Amino acid sequence: MRATLIYGAGDVRVEDVPDPVLREPTDALVRVLRSCICGSDLWPYKSRPATAQGERIGHEFLGVVEDAGTDVRGLRHGDVVVAPFVWSDNTCDFCREGLQTSCRHGGLWGADGVDGGQGEAVRVPQAQGTLVKLPVSEDSALLPSLLTLSDVFPTGHHCAVTAGVGPGMSVTVIGDGAVGLMAVLSARRLGAERIILMGRHKARTELGRDFGATDIVAERAEEGIERVRELTGGDGTHRVLECVGTEQAIATAFAVARDGGTVSRVGAPQYEKVPMGFGEFMRNLTLTGGVAPARAYIEELLPEVLDGTLEPGRVFDRTVALEQVPDGYRAMNDRTALKVLIQP
Ligand SMILES: [Zn+2]
């Protein structure tokens, strides 16, 4: 079969790899219907040291169960399923606490001999705990929106939930990437009244408006901070959802938070230190967020995707075939595409 491998910065190839086989009784084999490229795939794409041996990549996919091990209950040949971006047993103490990203028997896609999602098929470890069955057919028009349940939608939701977004609140969302836009959608879904989206790509912020943003701030850094403060009578917003991960983004987040407010970050941090000094102490600010346990949220978010109330799949603005995945990486890296859908 064909699958995507990363060899180093800027070097992504689609190659022949061995067909996956069941190794453990808890495994399932999934034929991939849709996959996609994540903003976080761009970090290795920008910086991975070159190696002679490539590594499988991709952690968002949706597909059809082709085969399942003897210990896998509730999944059958032909079931359409979505996989969260981390696999987990969904039964250990961390999983039961809703923190499947810390599962005692879980792990990452594309690491330690586990397949990546950007290929024709995937061996899924801990399949019963990991996969969520979707009541749709292989040719459903909902597949792109359902695929967002793998990562970006639950990640945006996790940002809004950990921030404590609730009815009537004011919220600033930093970043107009796919996760930022999902954070807007999630904040709106949880009842936020005012949602200020900080982003400067017109097409993306327009989609942000459709998802529920009430104000757009295109300025960055000091200018952007001033603008948010102007919009909020000088106070900032109750909640700030930081969906970028840079030092400037987290500094902006603290600066646009209202006193007593909460900053949640779900952008993978590209920094080690956060500005939580005396000034933030005096303002009673809280920092929360982290990697999203997508598996914990899929059942909750699924109904509104199935009935069409929410259309998170609108974040995909380009579709490529598997052989064109390297073009997809280039497009996302050059920011000519917001999020690339892969149709093997
Ligand atoms: Zn677990």
Residues whose N, C-alpha, C, O or C-beta is under 5 A from the ligand:
A	BS01	ZN	S88 D89 N90 T91 C92 C95 C103 R104 H105
